[in-house]
Structure formats: C-alpha cells, structure tokens
Amino acid sequence: MIKVNHENKVWKVARVAIAILLVVMCAMTIVAAASGATYNVTIIDNSRSVTISTRAESLMAVLKEADISTDDNDIIVADDFVPGQPSTIRINRGYNVTVTYHGETFKTVGYKNVENVLRQEKLEITDKDIINFSLDNKLSDGMKIVIENPLKVEISVDGEVIVKDAFSANVATILSRCGIDLGEDDIVEPGRKTVIKEDATIVVKRVTFEERTETEKIKYGTTYEDNSKMYKGSTNVKSKGVDGEKEVVYRDMYVDGVKTESEVVSETVIKEAVNKVVVRGTKNAGSGHTSANVTLVNAQTIKTVSNFTLPSKYSIDENLVPTSYTKKFVGQSTAYYGDSGTATGRTPQPGVIAVNPSMIPYGTELWIVSNDGKYVYGYAIAGDTGGFAYNGSGVISDLYFPSEAACVQFGRRDVTIYVLG
C-alpha cells in the first residue's frame, strides 16, 4: 500500500497560487502605470535638488512639469530614467565664459566651477600663476577668468633701460601696462604680438621720418650724327653738352635718431639737360685711303700710317731717310683724330698734320718717322695748326691718326720731320 503525503500536495497547490498572484500583481502594476499612476522623480540642477510626483511619460515632460528649461550648453544625465519608476535626473549647466591664459584670450563653455574649466581646457597652472577666481568658484554666464604669470621685463626705450614687474601677455599689452606708448612705425623686438611667458628683454626703437629737398645735377647725354665725309673712327664735337638741374624731395627714415634709409618722394626738373652732339665718320678707309705702301731704294716695301702715296720724285733709302731733303726737325710729337675741318680746308685724315706754320709753312711736303723706329708715319702735308704753336709745350707736330685707339697707342714720342723738295 502506498501512503500519500497530503502536506506536500497542499504546499504544491499553495506555491502555484502564489505564483499566479505575483503575476496578477505585476500585471496590475503595469496597468496602473499605463493608466496614469504617479511616481517620484528627483531632479538635481547643479546644487539645487527638487523631487516631484508625476505621471509624465517622457523625460522632457518631467522637466516641463518641474518648470525646468535647458539650452544647448546644458548636459542632462538621465541614464536610469524609466517612465513610471522612481528615478534621478541630473542637469549640468553650461556657462559661456572667457579665459585669458598668459595673454592669450579665448571663449569656451564651462561646467560647475573654475577648476573644471582649467581641467577641461588642459591649462597648466604653476605655482607662480595668479588666477582671479578661486578654483571652486561657481561659474556664471559671461564670467572672465584670467590666469597670469608674474615676470620681470627689461625694457630698452628712449635711451633708458627700465625694469618692470609684469604679467604674461603680448608685448604690446605689456608695454601699454608699463605706460610706454608705441608709434605706428616704431620697431619692437620681439614683435608686438609675441606673447611673453617668462622673464624677457624688450627693445623699442623709435622711428621718425623727415623730408628734405635737394637740388641735383641732371647729367647730359650724348647724341651722334653720322658724317660720310669723315673716316670711321674719327669724331668731332659739334656742340658741347650742358647739365640740367632737378629738385628732388627725399623722405629720410631715422631709427633712434640715426638715418637708416631714404626714398625719393618726388622729382621736379628745373632746367633740362642739353645733350652733347658728336659727329662721327662713316667713310670706309679701305677705298683708296688705307695706309700707303712706300718702296725703298733697295726695293723693300713698307707700310706707312699716312694715306698719301709718296710722289715718284722722292725716294727713301734703306734707313728710312729721304735721299734728298732741305731741312729736318727733331722733337716731340703728339697724336689727334676727329676734327671735321682744318685750318687750310683740307679734309682731316692720316697724312694731314698740324704744325706751327711759322716754323713749317702750310702745304710743305714732309717725311716723318719716329726716332724709336716703331712708327713710319710716311709722306705728309702740313695742313693744320696745332695748339702747341701757342702754348710753348715744345711739341713740333700733331699727327693725325685714324682712331682714338691709334692715338692712345702712339701717345707722345720723339720724331724726325724731313722737309722734302
């Protein structure tokens, strides 16, 4: 026979009944919540706390019922909020603040207190820094937080060296705080916008400007006129050049009283310059007017500077001396070129030479050689007057050469002039 345990059977029935009751109670709770049952919500707004009993079905409805508004700067923490169940909502208010850190200023949104702003912006604060609020000071909209670092600056200005206590800032601000006014053009080292964060030296160089007026020469230029009757390389001054004048206004820059640079502000011509006019030859010396060939008595042929051919009635020996002549002169000779005319009307060219007509009459036929044997000037005609005839220089002739370079090469040297005929 099997014995039945009635107690156990009863307990099992009871447990089923309890389970059914709990399900019913939960369902009733849900239904109650859904049907508008009240629940408590605690709202912590910064340091202020308020608890309300509400039937609201959303977070924003709870805040509205509590008459609490927020803006974009605020942070709402409601991780455990469930409509219908007791919960806590935290509101971290954000404040628009301005921060000046070692002379640099910026704006940010901060929360709770000053210390939070410094931590949020990762601003390093040393023992020397001074803050205009305590770290636990609560924030407010428009608050200006200033962190400054006391330092010493040595300022060189106006011939003096001034040592001042200052706070970290840019150079222009430090100088202003020290009562030093800067001119628009003054030079500052370091630059005005440089932020000084430690002991430093600042140099101020005063810049001033002055205007002055100078009368200056306008150098004349040179213009050329071609003359087909003159040989290439020969020139003649037709008219002299005349310098002009101009009035120049300068603006001088002075740094600490020392002139460092000048610039031209304006120029006004008072008197125009007149160019020098030079006539230059274009005639080719190669067409019948090259240096002449002279055949010596020993049949040797030599070239002369002169363009003129030795007349057949005269002959030159192997020592470059005429076989017959009436007179000879020994002395110094110079060289020239470029005249447009001569005293006798002859065309200037190699072979027409300048003489003292009281010593060698115009038209005299001559044979000329240098005493050092380097030049055979050759057959020549006395056709012009040399300036030496009046200045007592002792020169006996001025020989015409085809170019300035040839004149320079000849220079001044001793010659022998033979009078032919």
C-alpha positions in Angstrom: 0.0 0.0 0.0 1.3 3.4 -0.9 1.0 6.3 1.6 0.1 9.6 0.2 1.8 12.7 1.7 -1.1 15.2 1.8 1.0 18.1 3.2 3.3 18.1 0.2 0.4 18.2 -2.2 -1.2 21.1 -0.4 2.1 23.0 -0.4 2.4 22.5 -4.1 -1.0 23.9 -4.7 -0.1 26.9 -2.5 3.0 27.6 -4.5 1.1 27.7 -7.7 -1.4 30.0 -6.2 1.3 32.4 -5.0 2.9 32.5 -8.5 -0.4 33.3 -10.0 -0.9 36.1 -7.5 2.5 37.6 -8.3 1.8 37.6 -12.0 -1.5 39.3 -11.4 0.2 41.9 -9.1 2.8 42.7 -11.8 0.1 43.0 -14.4 -1.9 45.3 -12.1 1.3 47.4 -11.6 1.9 47.7 -15.3 -1.8 48.5 -15.9 -1.6 51.1 -13.1 1.4 52.7 -14.7 -0.2 52.7 -18.1 -3.3 54.1 -16.7 -1.5 57.2 -15.1 -0.3 56.1 -11.7 2.1 58.6 -10.1 5.9 58.0 -9.4 8.7 60.2 -7.9 11.5 61.8 -9.9 14.3 63.7 -8.2 15.9 66.5 -10.4 19.4 67.7 -9.3 20.0 71.1 -11.1 23.6 71.9 -10.3 23.5 72.3 -6.5 19.7 72.6 -6.3 17.6 69.5 -5.8 13.8 69.1 -6.3 11.6 65.9 -6.2 8.2 65.8 -7.9 5.5 63.2 -8.1 4.5 62.8 -11.7 2.5 60.8 -14.2 4.7 62.1 -17.1 5.6 59.5 -19.7 8.8 61.1 -21.1 12.0 62.9 -19.8 11.2 66.2 -21.4 7.6 66.1 -20.0 9.1 65.6 -16.5 11.3 68.7 -16.9 8.5 70.7 -18.2 6.3 69.7 -15.3 9.1 70.7 -12.9 9.3 74.1 -14.8 13.0 73.5 -15.6 14.3 74.6 -19.0 17.6 73.8 -20.6 19.7 75.1 -23.6 22.3 73.6 -26.0 25.1 74.2 -23.5 23.5 72.1 -20.7 24.2 68.4 -20.2 21.3 66.2 -19.0 22.3 62.9 -17.3 19.3 60.5 -17.1 20.7 57.1 -17.6 18.3 55.4 -15.1 15.2 57.2 -16.1 12.2 54.9 -16.8 8.7 56.4 -17.0 6.6 55.2 -14.1 9.5 54.3 -11.9 11.3 56.4 -9.3 14.5 57.8 -10.8 17.0 60.7 -10.6 17.8 63.3 -13.3 21.0 65.4 -13.2 21.4 68.7 -15.1 25.0 70.0 -15.6 24.6 73.6 -16.6 27.0 75.0 -19.2 28.2 78.7 -19.0 29.7 80.9 -21.6 33.0 82.1 -20.2 36.1 83.9 -21.5 39.5 82.7 -20.5 42.7 84.8 -20.7 45.7 82.5 -20.3 49.2 84.1 -20.2 48.0 86.8 -22.5 46.0 84.7 -24.9 42.2 85.0 -24.8 39.6 82.5 -25.9 35.9 81.7 -25.3 34.5 78.3 -24.1 31.6 76.6 -22.4 32.4 75.6 -18.8 30.6 73.5 -16.2 30.3 73.7 -12.5 33.4 75.7 -11.4 36.7 77.3 -12.4 38.7 74.2 -11.7 36.6 72.3 -14.2 37.3 74.8 -16.9 41.0 74.6 -16.4 40.9 70.8 -16.5 38.6 70.8 -19.5 40.9 73.2 -21.5 44.1 71.4 -20.3 45.6 74.6 -19.0 48.8 74.0 -17.0 48.9 76.1 -13.8 52.2 76.7 -12.0 52.9 77.9 -8.5 53.7 81.4 -10.0 50.4 81.8 -11.8 47.7 84.1 -10.4 44.0 83.3 -11.0 41.4 86.0 -10.5 38.9 83.4 -9.0 39.3 80.6 -6.6 39.3 77.1 -8.2 36.0 76.2 -6.5 34.3 79.4 -7.6 31.0 78.6 -9.4 30.7 79.6 -13.0 28.2 82.2 -14.3 27.4 83.3 -17.8 29.9 86.0 -19.1 32.5 85.2 -16.4 36.0 86.3 -17.4 38.7 84.0 -16.0 42.3 85.4 -16.1 45.4 83.4 -15.4 48.6 85.5 -15.4 52.2 84.7 -14.7 54.2 87.4 -12.9 57.5 88.1 -14.5 60.2 90.7 -14.9 60.8 92.5 -18.2 63.7 94.7 -19.1 62.6 97.4 -21.5 65.2 99.3 -23.6 63.5 102.5 -24.8 64.4 106.2 -25.4 67.9 105.7 -24.3 67.0 104.1 -21.0 66.7 100.6 -19.6 63.6 100.1 -17.4 62.9 97.0 -15.3 59.3 96.3 -14.6 57.2 93.6 -13.0 54.5 92.4 -15.4 52.1 89.7 -16.1 52.3 87.3 -19.1 50.8 89.0 -22.1 51.8 90.0 -25.6 54.5 92.6 -26.0 52.1 95.5 -27.0 50.0 94.8 -23.9 53.0 94.7 -21.5 54.3 98.0 -22.9 50.9 99.6 -22.6 50.6 98.4 -19.0 54.1 99.9 -18.3 53.0 103.3 -19.6 55.1 103.1 -22.8 53.2 104.4 -25.9 54.2 103.0 -29.3 54.2 104.9 -32.5 52.7 103.4 -35.6 56.2 102.9 -37.2 58.2 102.1 -34.1 60.2 98.9 -34.3 59.7 96.4 -31.4 61.8 93.3 -30.7 60.2 90.8 -30.1 57.3 91.7 -32.3 54.2 93.4 -30.8 52.0 90.2 -30.9 54.7 88.0 -29.3 53.4 86.5 -26.0 55.9 86.8 -23.2 55.7 83.9 -20.8 58.9 84.3 -18.9 61.4 87.0 -17.9 62.5 88.8 -21.1 64.1 91.8 -22.7 62.0 94.1 -24.9 63.7 96.6 -27.2 61.8 99.6 -28.6 63.3 101.6 -31.4 61.7 104.9 -32.2 61.2 105.5 -35.9 60.7 109.0 -37.3 60.6 110.5 -40.8 61.9 113.8 -42.2 61.6 115.3 -45.7 64.4 117.3 -47.3 64.8 118.9 -50.7 68.0 118.8 -52.7 69.0 120.4 -56.0 70.8 117.9 -58.1 72.6 117.8 -61.5 71.0 116.1 -64.5 74.0 114.7 -66.4 73.7 115.5 -70.1 73.8 112.6 -72.6 75.4 112.3 -75.9 73.8 112.1 -79.4 75.7 111.2 -82.6 75.4 112.5 -86.1 77.0 110.4 -88.9 79.2 112.1 -91.5 80.0 110.2 -94.7 82.9 112.6 -95.4 84.8 111.6 -92.2 86.6 108.3 -91.8 85.3 105.6 -89.5 86.8 106.0 -86.0 87.1 109.8 -86.3 84.8 112.1 -84.4 84.2 115.8 -83.9 82.3 117.6 -81.1 79.6 119.6 -82.9 78.2 121.2 -79.7 79.0 120.7 -76.0 76.6 119.2 -73.5 75.1 121.2 -70.7 74.0 119.6 -67.5 70.4 120.2 -66.3 69.0 120.6 -62.8 66.3 119.0 -60.8 64.7 119.4 -57.4 64.5 116.1 -55.5 62.4 115.6 -52.4 63.7 112.8 -50.1 62.0 111.1 -47.2 64.6 110.0 -44.7 63.9 107.3 -42.1 65.6 107.7 -38.7 65.8 104.9 -36.1 66.6 106.2 -32.7 67.9 109.4 -34.3 70.2 107.6 -36.8 69.3 107.9 -40.5 69.0 104.4 -41.9 67.4 104.8 -45.4 66.0 107.3 -47.8 63.4 107.2 -50.5 62.6 109.6 -53.3 59.2 111.3 -52.8 59.2 113.5 -55.9 61.4 115.0 -58.6 60.9 118.3 -60.4 63.0 119.3 -63.4 64.2 122.9 -63.0 66.4 123.0 -66.1 66.5 120.5 -68.9 69.9 119.0 -69.8 71.2 119.6 -73.3 72.9 116.7 -75.0 76.4 116.8 -76.4 76.4 116.4 -80.1 79.2 114.4 -81.7 79.8 114.0 -85.4 81.3 110.6 -86.3 82.7 109.4 -89.5 81.3 106.6 -91.6 83.6 106.7 -94.5 85.4 103.4 -95.1 89.2 103.9 -95.1 89.5 100.9 -97.3 88.5 102.6 -100.6 91.7 104.4 -101.7 92.5 105.8 -98.3 94.3 103.0 -96.5 97.9 103.4 -95.3 100.2 103.8 -98.2 102.9 101.5 -99.4 106.4 103.0 -99.9 109.1 101.3 -101.9 112.6 102.0 -100.6 115.7 102.3 -102.8 116.6 98.7 -102.1 113.2 97.6 -103.4 111.9 96.8 -99.9 108.2 97.8 -99.4 107.0 99.3 -96.1 103.6 100.5 -94.9 103.0 104.0 -93.6 100.4 105.5 -91.3 99.7 108.2 -93.9 97.2 107.6 -96.6 99.2 109.6 -99.0 101.4 107.9 -101.7 105.0 109.2 -101.8 105.4 111.2 -105.1 107.8 109.5 -107.5 110.2 112.4 -107.5 111.2 111.5 -103.9 112.9 108.3 -102.8 113.6 106.8 -99.3 116.8 104.9 -98.5 117.0 101.6 -96.5 117.4 103.7 -93.3 114.1 105.3 -93.9 115.7 108.7 -94.6 114.9 110.7 -97.8 117.7 110.6 -100.3 117.3 114.4 -100.5 115.7 116.9 -98.2 116.1 120.6 -97.4 115.7 120.6 -93.7 114.9 118.4 -90.8 113.3 118.9 -87.3 113.7 116.6 -84.3 111.4 116.9 -81.4 108.3 115.5 -79.7 105.0 114.9 -81.5 101.5 114.1 -80.3 98.5 112.4 -82.0 95.0 113.5 -82.7 91.9 112.5 -84.6 88.2 113.5 -85.2 88.3 117.1 -86.4 85.7 118.0 -89.0 87.9 120.6 -90.7 91.4 122.0 -90.9 93.0 125.5 -91.0 93.7 125.0 -94.7 90.4 123.5 -95.6 91.9 120.1 -96.2 89.9 117.0 -95.1 91.3 115.6 -91.8 92.9 112.2 -92.5 96.1 110.4 -91.8 98.8 112.3 -93.7 97.5 115.8 -92.9 99.3 117.0 -89.8 99.1 120.0 -87.6 102.2 122.2 -87.4 103.4 125.6 -86.2 103.0 127.5 -89.5 105.7 129.9 -88.6 108.2 127.0 -88.4 106.7 124.8 -91.1 104.6 126.6 -93.7 101.2 125.2 -94.7 101.4 123.0 -97.8 105.0 121.8 -97.0 105.7 118.2 -98.1 107.2 116.2 -95.3 108.5 112.7 -94.5 108.1 111.6 -90.8 109.5 108.7 -88.8 109.6 108.1 -85.0 113.0 108.1 -83.5 112.4 104.7 -81.7 111.9 103.0 -85.1 108.4 101.8 -84.3 106.4 104.2 -86.5 106.8 105.2 -90.1 104.2 107.9 -90.4 105.4 108.5 -94.0 104.6 111.2 -96.6 102.6 114.1 -95.1 101.3 117.6 -95.8 101.4 120.5 -93.3 97.7 121.4 -93.4 96.5 122.4 -89.9 97.6 124.4 -86.9 98.4 122.7 -83.6 97.6 124.2 -80.2 101.2 123.7 -79.3 102.1 126.6 -81.6 100.9 128.9 -78.8 101.3 127.1 -75.5 105.1 126.7 -75.5 104.9 123.0 -74.9 107.9 122.3 -77.2 105.9 119.9 -79.4 106.8 120.3 -83.1 103.8 118.5 -84.7 100.5 116.8 -84.1 100.0 113.7 -86.3 96.5 112.7 -87.4 95.7 109.0 -86.8 92.6 107.0 -88.0 91.2 106.3 -84.5 91.4 107.2 -80.8 92.9 103.8 -80.0 95.7 104.5 -82.5 96.3 107.9 -80.9 96.5 106.4 -77.4 98.9 103.8 -78.6 101.2 106.4 -80.2 101.0 108.7 -77.3 103.7 111.3 -77.2 107.1 110.4 -78.6 110.2 111.8 -80.4 110.1 112.1 -84.2 112.2 113.4 -87.1 110.4 115.5 -89.7 112.2 115.8 -93.0 111.2 118.8 -95.3 111.2 117.5 -98.8 111.8 119.5 -102.0 
